[in-house]
Amino acid sequence: MRRRGGDDARETSGRSARAQTTIDFAVGVGIFLLAVAWVVGTIPQILDPFEAEQDRPLVANRAADSLTQRLLVDDENPDVLDPVCTEAFFDGDSPDEPPGDCDYGSADPNTATGIGASYGLNVTLSQNRSVVETTGEPVPTTRSVVTARRAVLLDGDLHELSVRVW
């Protein structure tokens, strides 16, 4: 006895009517898991430019420029530090009252440069790779620190002013 339609009943429009096999399911799930892993792996890299650490170089350069072009310089000679203002800034004995014609309002490096207290700041004046003066918080050894350097003249000698921000 033959059924009506014979072997043609098993095929519909040229395709096989068989069900999904275990291999098909495993391949589909594998591709899905690879796609999820790729998305999870790339999202942190996409968000990296928006991390808070990205502003540290700008803050360090801004503070270095403020100190070497406006706050500690002799008004007549840019990039030549005023010895009286520089000594008072690094001594920090009277942080509320800078001497006479100094342009900073406080010997605290964060307050003088207008950098918020959320940033750690250290200003160091060195000559021939030896530290002459330093002010601000101690530089941490367990975090990344950004440094901005400027060459300046103080009492006719070449010095390096380093601003470290973390």
Protein Blocks (a to p, Z undefined) as FASTA:
>chain_A
ZZehijmlmpgghiafbdcdfklmmmmmmmmmmmmmmmmmmmmmmmmmmpmklmmmmmmm
mmmmmmmmmmmpcfklghiacfklmmmmmnommmmlccfjbcbfbfbfklmnopafkbcc
dddddeehiafbdcdjdddfkbccddddddddeehiacddddddZZ
